[in-house]
């Protein structure tokens, strides 16, 4: 305060009063820190450094959150692979025809004489009736009905997978925000992190190089 008073003749009245108020806040904090308003947005507010135990708890929570995020990322990858594989039927290919005939036979190979899943083998080796319709019309209906049933099921699965993906992405975002909040509470550069790692009986390593590096799943 004496230094500030000695420069009062070169300081404007506003700067002088502001510096006096700041010095008073520092003095009051040092005398009784518990009486300070923790919600103050004053730029000169002094932040307490977490204790070793508190820092260790923050680190442990960060680890748990990162494990949870990695699990969500793995689930997202599974859902995305499923979405890539879930493709509705567009054309009646040979593979689609075989699947349709196998469905009609309930996968009983005896209905096709132990041979390939074809309409010709179905007619030749089973009591499958063609009714009064011509064989071509019956065969086409088998394939078209199979296509419609399969696409209905695939579209339902796609919708369910998309909803699940959105839920996972929202959950991931919540954990990422929590991760950011926790890392902001770490007393970087105070030596407290290293003490906390020893308290947790964890490895002693360079936090800035190993732990504080950008995490790939947080940038996705």
C-alpha angles and dihedrals in degrees: 000000000000090000091052091049091051090058096044092108092061097039124084115242092249095052091045093053092046092051091048090051092049092051090050091053091052091048093048092048093052091048098046113359094173090066093061120107105253091199095056114128092202109141090224096055111129116229119216117234112239117248121251090260093048092048090049090052091051091050092048091050091049090054091050092049092049091051090050092049092050089052091051091048090053090050090050091052090053091050092048091050089051091051091052091052096044101088122158117234112263103167132033098240128176089262091053091049091051091049091049093051091046089053091051088052092046085235090296103145091196090074089067095040093257089297135111121315097260133138091236092056090046092055094042099049106032143049091250105149124222093197113207091313121105115258093247093057092047092049093049091049091053091054095043094049090049091050093051095047093046094047091049090054093044093049090050091051091047091053092048091048092049092052090047090050091052091050091051093048091051091048091049091051091053092052092046090054090049089049090053091049092052095048090051089059093057114109095231114195096013098099088238093111093059090049090050092051089054089047088054089046088236129141119293108232144141104285094197092053101040112020104027095052117113110277112227096221091055093060097050 
